[in-house]
Amino acid sequence: MNQFSFKSINSPALLGAFWMIAAGAFFAAVNTSIQAATMWYGLPSTSVAFWQYLIALGFAVPWLMGQGLSVLRTRQIGLHVARVVLGAAGVQFWTLGLAHVPIWQAIALIMTSPFFVVLGAALFFGERIGFARGISVAVGFAGGMIILAPWSDGFGLPTLLPLLASFLWAMSSLMVKKLTVTEGAGVVTVYLFVLLTPFNAAFVLADGASLAPPPWGMALAVVLLAGFLTGLAQYAISRAYKAADAAYLQPYDYLKLPLNVGLGIAVFGFYPAGSMWIGAALIVGASAYIFRQESRMEAALAEQTG
C-alpha cells in the first residue's frame, strides 16, 4: 500500500494550495469559536483576543524549544513589529465585529482584503496599479458595498468593523509576504504570537476588562479551542506563502466563504441575505480577473526573458 506523506508532495503549487485550504478551514472554526465565546458566553472581545493568541503561543512553545532560541535570529525585526502592530489592531476590530455582526457578513467583507493589498502595494512598495487592477478594485469594492448595505435599516457602525479589519490584515499580509522571502514559516508565526501578546494585553486593560482567564467550563473550552486552531491557522498561512505566490494562492482563499457560512448556519442559524451572494460574486469575479491578468503578464514576461 502506498503511504501518503507531505514529503511526497514536491510541487510548490500543490503545497501552497493545500496549506491555504487548511488555513481557511482552521480560520472558519476559529471564527465560530470566537462568536460562541462573545455571543453565547458574553466574554469581552478584547479578553477573548488576548487569550486566543496567548494560548496559540503556548502551543507554539514546544516547537520553539525543539528548534532552539537561535531560530529567532532575524534582521527583519522592524518588519515583524510592523506586521504585528497591524495584525493586533485587525484582531481587535475583527473580534469586536464578530460579537455584533453575523459571520456570513463579516467573512464576505473580509474578502475585500485582496483589493486593499493592491492599493497597499502601490502605496508602500510603489507597484503600479494599472487598468486591470484598477477595474478589479472598483468592482470588488462595489461588491463590498452591496454586502455592507449602508443604506439599509440594519446598518450600524459595528458593520464597518470587519471592513476595517480587512484593511489592516491586508497591510499585515504585505509584511508577511516580504518576511517569508528570508524567514521560515515557523519563525514568522512565533514572532507574531510573541509580539502580539503584549499588544492584546494593552487593549484588554484599556477596555477596563480583566486579564484573568475565562471562567472554568464551556467558555474556557471554547477559548482554548480558538487558541489552538489559531496557532494551526497562522502556521498554515505562513507555509502557504512560503510555498507559492500570493496571486496564485488567492483563489483558494475563496473557500473560506462557504466554510464560514456553513458553520454559521449549523451553529448559530445565521442564514445569509440574498444580497450577500451578489456582492460575493462581484468580489470573487474581480479577484479572479486580477489573478488571470497577472498570470498572463507573468507568462509573457517569462517568454521574453526565457
JOMO-V158874 format. One record per pair of residues at least 12 apart in sequence whose C-alpha atoms are under 8 Angstrom apart, sorted by sequence separation. I is the first residue (numbers start at 1). J is the second residue. D is the distance in whole Angstrom. If there is no record, write none. Layout:
i=I j=J d=D
i=I j=J d=D
This chain:
i=148 j=160 d=8
i=176 j=188 d=8
i=34 j=48 d=7
i=118 j=133 d=7
i=118 j=137 d=8
i=115 j=136 d=8
i=115 j=137 d=5
i=115 j=140 d=7
i=115 j=141 d=8
i=112 j=140 d=7
i=112 j=141 d=7
i=254 j=284 d=7
i=112 j=144 d=7
i=109 j=144 d=6
i=108 j=144 d=8
i=251 j=287 d=8
i=250 j=287 d=8
i=251 j=288 d=7
i=109 j=147 d=7
i=108 j=147 d=7
i=109 j=148 d=7
i=250 j=291 d=8
i=49 j=91 d=7
i=105 j=147 d=7
i=189 j=231 d=8
i=49 j=92 d=7
i=105 j=148 d=8
i=248 j=291 d=7
i=247 j=291 d=6
i=189 j=234 d=6
i=46 j=92 d=6
i=49 j=95 d=7
i=189 j=235 d=6
i=45 j=92 d=7
i=48 j=95 d=8
i=247 j=294 d=8
i=46 j=95 d=7
i=186 j=235 d=6
i=189 j=238 d=7
i=45 j=95 d=6
i=46 j=96 d=7
i=116 j=166 d=8
i=117 j=167 d=8
i=120 j=170 d=8
i=185 j=235 d=6
i=188 j=238 d=7
i=45 j=96 d=5
i=112 j=163 d=8
i=116 j=167 d=6
i=120 j=171 d=6
i=110 j=162 d=6
i=186 j=238 d=8
i=106 j=159 d=8
i=109 j=162 d=6
i=110 j=163 d=6
i=113 j=166 d=5
i=117 j=170 d=5
i=121 j=174 d=7
i=185 j=238 d=5
i=45 j=99 d=7
i=109 j=163 d=6
i=112 j=166 d=7
i=113 j=167 d=6
i=116 j=170 d=6
i=117 j=171 d=6
i=120 j=174 d=8
i=185 j=239 d=5
i=107 j=162 d=8
i=110 j=165 d=7
i=111 j=166 d=7
i=116 j=171 d=7
i=106 j=162 d=5
i=110 j=166 d=5
i=113 j=169 d=7
i=114 j=170 d=7
i=117 j=173 d=8
i=101 j=158 d=7
i=106 j=163 d=8
i=109 j=166 d=7
i=113 j=170 d=5
i=117 j=174 d=7
i=185 j=242 d=7
i=100 j=158 d=6
i=101 j=159 d=6
i=180 j=238 d=8
i=184 j=242 d=8
i=100 j=159 d=8
i=38 j=98 d=8
i=39 j=99 d=6
i=34 j=95 d=7
i=38 j=99 d=5
i=97 j=158 d=6
i=180 j=241 d=7
i=181 j=242 d=8
i=96 j=158 d=8
i=97 j=159 d=7
i=176 j=238 d=8
i=180 j=242 d=6
i=35 j=98 d=6
i=97 j=160 d=8
i=34 j=98 d=7
i=35 j=99 d=6
i=97 j=161 d=5
i=98 j=162 d=8
i=177 j=241 d=6
i=96 j=161 d=7
i=97 j=162 d=6
i=176 j=241 d=8
i=177 j=242 d=8
i=31 j=98 d=8
i=94 j=161 d=6
i=93 j=161 d=5
i=94 j=162 d=5
i=93 j=162 d=7
i=177 j=246 d=8
i=32 j=103 d=8
i=93 j=164 d=7
i=94 j=165 d=5
i=31 j=103 d=8
i=93 j=165 d=6
i=90 j=164 d=7
i=91 j=165 d=7
i=90 j=165 d=4
i=89 j=165 d=7
i=90 j=166 d=7
i=90 j=167 d=8
i=90 j=168 d=5
i=89 j=168 d=7
i=90 j=169 d=6
i=87 j=168 d=7
i=86 j=168 d=5
i=87 j=169 d=6
i=86 j=169 d=7
i=86 j=171 d=7
i=87 j=172 d=6
i=86 j=172 d=6
i=83 j=171 d=8
i=84 j=172 d=7
i=83 j=172 d=5
i=82 j=172 d=8
i=83 j=173 d=8
i=83 j=175 d=6
i=82 j=175 d=7
i=83 j=176 d=7
i=80 j=175 d=8
i=79 j=175 d=6
i=80 j=179 d=8
i=79 j=179 d=7
i=76 j=179 d=7
i=80 j=188 d=8
i=84 j=192 d=6
i=88 j=196 d=6
i=92 j=200 d=8
i=74 j=183 d=8
i=83 j=192 d=8
i=87 j=196 d=8
i=80 j=191 d=7
i=84 j=195 d=7
i=85 j=196 d=8
i=88 j=199 d=7
i=92 j=203 d=8
i=80 j=192 d=7
i=84 j=196 d=6
i=88 j=200 d=7
i=81 j=195 d=7
i=85 j=199 d=8
i=72 j=187 d=6
i=71 j=187 d=7
i=72 j=191 d=8
i=64 j=190 d=8
i=147 j=275 d=6
i=146 j=275 d=7
i=147 j=276 d=5
i=60 j=190 d=7
i=146 j=276 d=7
i=146 j=278 d=8
i=147 j=279 d=5
i=57 j=190 d=7
i=146 j=279 d=5
i=147 j=280 d=8
i=145 j=279 d=8
i=143 j=278 d=7
i=144 j=279 d=6
i=57 j=193 d=5
i=114 j=250 d=8
i=143 j=279 d=4
i=144 j=280 d=8
i=56 j=193 d=7
i=57 j=194 d=7
i=142 j=279 d=7
i=143 j=280 d=6
i=143 j=281 d=7
i=54 j=193 d=7
i=143 j=282 d=5
i=144 j=283 d=7
i=53 j=193 d=6
i=142 j=282 d=7
i=143 j=283 d=5
i=140 j=282 d=6
i=141 j=283 d=7
i=53 j=196 d=7
i=54 j=197 d=6
i=111 j=254 d=8
i=139 j=282 d=6
i=140 j=283 d=4
i=53 j=197 d=7
i=139 j=283 d=7
i=140 j=284 d=8
i=140 j=285 d=8
i=140 j=286 d=6
i=50 j=197 d=6
i=139 j=286 d=6
i=140 j=287 d=7
i=107 j=256 d=8
i=108 j=257 d=7
i=137 j=286 d=7
i=50 j=200 d=5
i=107 j=257 d=6
i=136 j=286 d=5
i=49 j=200 d=7
i=50 j=201 d=6
i=135 j=286 d=8
i=136 j=287 d=7
i=104 j=257 d=7
i=107 j=260 d=7
i=136 j=289 d=7
i=46 j=200 d=7
i=50 j=204 d=7
i=136 j=290 d=6
i=104 j=260 d=7
i=46 j=203 d=6
i=47 j=204 d=6
i=103 j=260 d=7
i=104 j=261 d=5
i=132 j=289 d=8
i=133 j=290 d=6
i=46 j=204 d=5
i=103 j=261 d=7
i=132 j=290 d=7
i=104 j=264 d=7
i=46 j=207 d=7
i=103 j=264 d=6
i=132 j=293 d=7
i=47 j=209 d=7
i=51 j=213 d=7
i=102 j=264 d=8
i=46 j=209 d=8
i=47 j=210 d=7
i=47 j=211 d=7
i=44 j=209 d=7
i=104 j=270 d=7
i=103 j=270 d=7
i=104 j=271 d=8
i=105 j=272 d=7
i=102 j=270 d=6
i=104 j=272 d=6
i=108 j=276 d=7
i=55 j=224 d=7
i=59 j=228 d=7
i=111 j=280 d=8
i=43 j=214 d=8
i=52 j=223 d=6
i=56 j=227 d=5
i=60 j=231 d=7
i=105 j=276 d=7
i=112 j=283 d=7
i=51 j=223 d=7
i=52 j=224 d=7
i=55 j=227 d=5
i=56 j=228 d=5
i=59 j=231 d=7
i=104 j=276 d=8
i=108 j=280 d=6
i=111 j=283 d=7
i=115 j=287 d=8
i=51 j=224 d=8
i=54 j=227 d=7
i=55 j=228 d=7
i=56 j=229 d=8
i=114 j=287 d=7
i=52 j=226 d=6
i=53 j=227 d=6
i=56 j=230 d=6
i=57 j=231 d=7
i=48 j=223 d=7
i=52 j=227 d=4
i=56 j=231 d=5
i=51 j=227 d=7
i=52 j=228 d=8
i=53 j=230 d=7
i=41 j=219 d=6
i=52 j=230 d=7
i=53 j=231 d=8
i=37 j=219 d=6
i=37 j=222 d=6
i=36 j=222 d=7
i=37 j=223 d=7
i=34 j=222 d=8
i=33 j=222 d=6
i=34 j=223 d=7
i=33 j=223 d=7
i=33 j=225 d=7
i=34 j=226 d=7
i=33 j=226 d=6
i=30 j=225 d=8
i=31 j=226 d=8
i=30 j=226 d=5
i=29 j=226 d=8
i=30 j=227 d=8
i=30 j=229 d=6
i=29 j=229 d=7
i=30 j=230 d=6
i=27 j=229 d=7
i=26 j=229 d=6
i=27 j=230 d=7
i=26 j=230 d=7
i=26 j=232 d=7
i=27 j=233 d=6
i=26 j=233 d=5
i=23 j=232 d=7
i=24 j=233 d=7
i=23 j=233 d=5
i=22 j=233 d=7
i=23 j=234 d=7
i=23 j=236 d=5
i=22 j=236 d=7
i=23 j=237 d=6
i=20 j=236 d=7
i=19 j=236 d=5
i=20 j=237 d=6
i=19 j=237 d=6
i=19 j=239 d=6
i=20 j=240 d=5
i=19 j=240 d=5
i=18 j=240 d=8
i=16 j=239 d=7
i=17 j=240 d=7
i=16 j=240 d=4
i=15 j=240 d=7
i=16 j=241 d=7
i=16 j=242 d=8
i=16 j=243 d=5
i=15 j=243 d=6
i=16 j=244 d=5
i=28 j=256 d=7
i=32 j=260 d=8
i=15 j=244 d=8
i=20 j=249 d=7
i=24 j=253 d=7
i=27 j=256 d=8
i=31 j=260 d=8
i=13 j=243 d=7
i=12 j=243 d=5
i=13 j=244 d=6
i=21 j=252 d=6
i=24 j=255 d=7
i=25 j=256 d=7
i=28 j=259 d=6
i=29 j=260 d=8
i=32 j=263 d=7
i=12 j=244 d=6
i=17 j=249 d=6
i=20 j=252 d=6
i=21 j=253 d=7
i=24 j=256 d=5
i=28 j=260 d=5
i=32 j=264 d=7
i=16 j=249 d=7
i=20 j=253 d=6
i=21 j=255 d=7
i=25 j=259 d=7
i=29 j=263 d=8
i=17 j=252 d=6
i=24 j=259 d=8
i=28 j=263 d=7
i=32 j=267 d=8
